[in-house]
Every structure is written in structure tokens, then in C-alpha cells.
Amino acid sequence: MNEHTLKGDWNQMKGSVKQKWAELTDDDLLHVEGSRDKLVGKVQERYGHNKEDAERAVDEWRTENKY
């Protein structure tokens, strides 16, 4: 899936993101706007992961949810 498709489906994905990363706020999700890189950054920030771990978590979530 490319970045454009992720952004297009973002409203549908927000609920799944909140389930996976409950510490992300609604403001965080507004900031992310469907951007993988922004989501990785927010996961890093809220959970204290390094960049590689945050990227892996986001990519695993996308694979599990077929996003």
C-alpha cells in the first residue's frame, strides 16, 4: 500500500490505531493525517521506542490490518 492509499483510508483506520496505541491522543491522530512517517514518530514519542522498533510496530500493524 502506498502513502496515498493510507491517507485515503485514514478515517477508517483511526479506530484500529487507537486500539493498538491507546496512548495516542485525538490530536496526535489529527497530526498524523494518514502519514506512515508521522505515525511512526508519534509511536516513538508516546511509547519511547527507537525509530526502528516504531517502524516495525507500525508496519506489523499495517500488515495485520491489511492497510
C-alpha positions in Angstrom: 0.0 0.0 0.0 1.3 3.4 -0.8 1.2 6.6 1.2 -1.7 8.0 -0.9 -3.9 5.0 -0.1 -3.1 5.1 3.6 -4.2 8.8 3.7 -7.4 8.0 1.8 -8.4 5.3 4.3 -7.2 7.2 7.4 -10.7 7.9 8.8 -11.5 4.2 8.8 -8.2 3.3 10.3 -8.2 5.7 13.3 -10.2 3.3 15.5 -7.8 0.5 14.9 -4.9 2.8 15.6 -6.5 3.8 18.9 -6.9 0.2 19.8 -3.3 -0.7 19.1 -1.8 2.5 20.6 -4.2 3.8 23.2 -1.8 6.4 24.4 -2.1 8.3 21.2 -4.5 11.3 21.5 -7.1 12.5 19.1 -4.8 15.5 18.5 -2.0 13.0 17.6 -4.2 11.3 15.1 -5.2 14.7 13.5 -1.5 15.4 13.2 -0.7 12.1 11.6 -3.3 12.5 8.9 -2.6 9.1 7.5 1.2 9.6 7.1 3.1 6.4 8.0 6.2 8.5 8.9 4.1 10.8 11.2 2.5 7.7 12.8 6.0 6.2 13.4 7.1 9.5 15.0 4.1 9.6 17.3 4.5 6.0 18.4 8.2 6.8 19.1 7.2 9.8 21.1 4.4 8.3 23.2 5.9 4.9 23.8 9.6 5.7 24.0 10.5 3.3 21.1 13.5 3.8 19.0 12.8 4.6 15.3 13.4 1.0 14.1 11.1 -0.5 16.7 8.4 2.1 16.0 8.7 1.4 12.2 8.4 -2.3 12.8 5.4 -1.9 15.0 3.6 0.3 12.5 4.4 -2.0 9.6 3.3 -5.1 11.5 0.0 -3.3 12.4 -0.5 -2.3 8.7 0.1 -5.9 7.6 -2.2 -7.4 10.3 -5.0 -5.0 9.3 -4.3 -5.1 5.5 -3.6 -1.3 5.3 
